[in-house]
């Protein structure tokens, strides 16, 4: 069957199932999430093995950034879902009395979730948790660039849910295009801004709402009053986790010139402490997803500015943690998101100059600031626009289920994690209910003599 016809049939079956109303039951939703939680726990070893095969993820990284994130999200959602689905009472103005006002949540319907390859299990399942919690049906499209985890997710989901409720479509560009050609009630996509624009154009054809999580060049600003050893350790961890293939990783560092050299030296020492002298032999360091991304990253290496690292092995898709110092705003590596283990370090004299530079750029998914100065913290956070971030830390905002996760502008739109995910994939119905035992004549014609009374009520 041609792809378009096959995808159309999948969506129609899900729409028919959704229209039966079964997913509107909170009890049903919780039961499905409990099944998913049990399956993830049983499949833990298989998940870790698939992540090792696709990205050489160390067990600790794979468990902490993928498995644990999923199970924590599931437990939190299961615990709170009944409360989230309750109708909310709101006040009714005097001129509408007697009446009661309520806000009801309602699922959108059939939702498409297109996941990336860098956290290929987590970003398949965490949006899916919110989609199902909100009462929707779902089609999940894993990334073909992580084939082992794509197969694992497909096996996991097919063993849990009937395809008319939740299913996985594997494949490449052709399958994705066929999916985007269908009429959805919501589309969630995580990936690059370039593909995000394609998704947004496809969604616009049917006025379909979208959740786009896209990334960008997330800056890390280091002021001269910071604890350099702590800052270096936290920057090195956030940058080189998953071999730098994290959408919220610090893309580049802008350090106050007085401490920049010391910071670079300290980051180099941290890399040695993390991965020993040769990261190629370290069991705790990942690999680049494929040769195309490897070649792109190698082309960004400015050899005359590399002060640490720089070694690469194409056969093993290995790029050593690399520091590029002193980078310049006009360097090629500073034009687009790096998404790999290359860390440009720039210097600044005046922070206002840095802020002007950042204000001229596209808004990033994350921003990190290292300083003890509270006034400076308030200034940076209040003046610059970005999706989320951390002060004196990196990446930690990703792991807090109470914090909405998402971008702004070219780094994305929409939020998920915790209740924000439930809210994203739910519509709200505003309802007013009036009794019939009393029916004031104020709203009805004739209006003579009623304006003064209306003004007194307003």
Helices and strands as residue ranges (DSSP letters): H 3-19, G 22-24, H 26-42, H 44-55, H 59-62, I 63-67, H 68-85, E 88-90, G 94-96, E 100-107, E 110-114, H 122-133, E 137-141, H 147-158, E 166-168, H 173-180, E 186-190, H 193-204, E 209-213, E 219-222, H 228-240, G 241-244, E 252-256, H 257-275, G 279-281, H 291-299, G 303-305, E 306-308, E 312-313, E 318-319, E 322-325, G 332-334, E 342-348, H 351-360, E 366-370, H 374-383, E 388-391, G 396-399, G 409-411, E 412-413, H 418-424, E 426-433, H 451-457
